[in-house]
């Protein structure tokens, strides 16, 4: 029996033939913080990290007032997973919070209060539309209904939160619509096979044929089961409200291939497709021409020669597995990776390679700058397939425990350090002045403001760690 496991409490499990785990890249509480932050900013015109407007208040001296905000989230969660998801919910921000916001060391935070004419000496109420929050999370965040449509072999659904019961609106809706059963979490927890999820390749994007023209600006004829496509700036997934399904901020007007089922066999990351044959595709990224097979796996550079000598080798151990990073001299040095037995894992095609984990690699394609901005960074999996391009950063990427610091603005602007995952999504939005790498789930960061601000520790949700 195949199970859809829906992670809303940052406790994922391993995807297997029997389990499909869907996570919201954090916790539903973070979505609540983000919604609150958007409402607080309102029409002020100030651009500051939304969720950090709330999570940044979680300091030892604010413990009691912060707990008042979080307790209201528990009340809202009970409504979201109740039988009725209509109406409005008022969140009361204590006067301690308003004073913190109005007297913050960051002038942008203070401007939020000033531009909205908030009285920062009094409690303030924020109204959340329950149905809108629910729909944004279910349809926009987890895409539960789309997943059930695309996986018709799923027979049961489980949420990893005891609040979700058989009487919940979401359970009634999906069970009736997709003929699946509901499994309470306490019954699921008895399963001995539940393990932490390891980094895995993102499932193939898949779209119905009647949506292709909304998704791609060019679609060629199918040959040998594949059609070349050119991605639009964004994807629309139909429905009465034409909800935004997936943004492509780093894949605008890029080429890839779909099969006749609408699956992106080769993700849209290539600048140009110059030639195709029965078993070979020649594709260009940043003026570098690769030879791919019809699965999108990189075989070699088009101008490579297998008889070039290896000029550099370095043994590396990742998660207990031994590898060898090696280099050959082509137009300039290119790097690849072999396993401990000398079998090729990553062909010698890249200006620079770093390990994300034993299954994913950070590769630089094209000219590799000595300093930022870095705009030629991609994630490659162990099957030699480019999964996605990373956003531009003025700080070199270095993934530790699945996350990397990113600096998206020029260093002179400061206060712009966040964290991304391997898909390029910002998963911790802090806007810090400085930020370090994660080690054992902890990173050292420094607040925005003057250079005299102290460093402090955060966890992987971006919340400060109190010791």
Secondary structure, DSSP 8 states (H G I E B T S, - for coil): -EEEEEESBS------SSEEEEE-SSBHHHHHHHHHHHHHHTTS-----TTHHHHTT--GGGHHHHHHHHHHHHHHHHHHTSS---SEEEEEE-HHHHHHHHT-SSHHHHHHHHHTT--TTS-EEEEEEHHHHHHIIIIIII-HHHHHHH-TTEEEEEESSTT--TTSHHHHHHHHHHT-EE--HHHHTT-TT------------B--GGGHHHHEEEE---BTTEEEEEE-SEEE--TTTT-EEEE-TT-TT-EEEEETTSBEEEEEEESEEEEE-SS-EEEEETTEEEEE-TTSBEEEETT--TT--EEEEEEEEETTEEEEEEEEESSSEEEEEEETTS-EEEEEEESEEEESSSSEEEEE-S---SSS-B--EEEEETTSBEEEE---BSS----BTTBEEEE-S-GGG---EEEE-TTS-EEEEEEESEE---BTTBEEEE-SSSTT--EEEE-TTS-B---
